[in-house]
Amino acid sequence: MPKNTPPPSDPSAAQLKPQDASTPQPVFAQPEPSPDPTGFKTPVTDQKDKEIANLEPVPQPVGNAVEPVLTLAQVYGDQGAAKTAAIQSAGQIVFHSVGDTGSVDGPSTQSLVADKMVSDFTEDDDADVPSFLFHLGDVVYYFGEATYYYDQFYEPYRSYPAPIVAMAGNHDGVVYSSDSAPTLEAFLNNFCAPSPVVTPDAGGLSRTAMIQPGVYFTFDAPFVRVLGLYSNVLEDPGVISDENGSNTVLDQRQVAFLTAALQRIVSEKYVGAVIIAVHHPPFTGGTDHGGSPQMLADIDSACTAAGFWPHAVLSGHSHNYQRYTRTVNNTETPYIVAGCGGHSPLSTIRGTYRTPYTIDDTLTLNSYDDTDYGYLRLVVNAETLTIEFHPEADGGVTKTPDDTVTVNLSTRALS
């Protein structure tokens, strides 16, 4: 194991049981590539049912764990040990992240982004090949129904040859009054299955369901931990707690989870990258959505209690790309919005800014793109976390990002 390789998760932390030879094995992509579809099998017809959403209860994770944990080794099944060993030997991990991929107007925009991500698997050096996609929510529109999972998820990612882990977005959990399905039902079936089985929603495609322990959890991979939060179903703002008793639907479980995960990072002296992922962005300049200041206060309270702050925060929800730098206690942290994964139309930024644009003494807008669909490519090694934005308009052969930020994991310096 290379020097300074982050240690594996504490085996006492609540995790799904390792798979054995009798356990169904995961499948990620079709055995042969096929052309992109030109239309949906099930056109979206539920826009008319859109109504004001109310907060929905958050399901308990597997085993009611305070900190549910899923590892990269687990999602690769019997190949997990070899996969993690190869990453550690290479000295870095590469992965994708993006949100708001589900399209309601047809498959073209979501396919463009998915196809460009697939082109990243043709790298000559295995160390540069992505190991997974961390989805930032809004997999399916408008109301997360099972009937739309084939067209909006399984079909566009039929050739993506790696695991897809996901946070639920508001559209994945919201239900309307005439819908008998409970909140998050289809999301739980397709991302929080007990084992990697093919669900009926896959429509005959080979990708198996993900085995996440719940809608909030720690995802532990070599060199990086992603702490995922579920920000519920409102259009705005994101909500992860009872917000000092202002709502009776939610409780403090997610704040307790985040605090416990960060405290474990401190107690283990973990040296890898730590990323918080949540669908609703703490900050956004998009015209269609606002920020979530109380959600940010809940995240800050967990960080303060644990004495540890993330190296980056990733979100979706606003249908564009934005990168901010937030300064807290003289430490700079990137806050990135990547809700440009294929949902149409894109959302414009409120105004035209020459970046970097100082918002106040704690927040700067460093970069934005409200005209291109695209995704994030993240590279983590023992010293740095690099986050790149790749617009699909650059084409599959172009590997140079349009925007990038690198975080020094020990000093927290940005470059």
Protein Blocks (a to p, Z undefined) as FASTA:
>chain_A
ZZhiacdddfkbccdddddfklccddfbdfbdcdddfbdfbdcfklmmgccddddddddd
ehiiabacddfklmnommlmmmmmmmmmnopacddddehkbcfkbjklmmmmmmmmmmmm
mcfblklpcfbdcdebjjbcfkopaklmmmmmmmmmmmmccdcdddddfklmgccfklmb
dghklmmmmmmcfbdcddfklnopabdcdfbfbjbdcdddehiacddddebjbfbdcdfb
ennolackbccklmmmmmmmmmmmmmnopabdcddddfbafbdcbfkbccdfklmmmmmm
mmmmnopacfbdcdehiacdddddddeehiacdddddfknopacddddedjddddddfbl
mbccfbdcfkbgcdddddddfkbccdddddfklojklmbdfbdcdddfklopaZZ
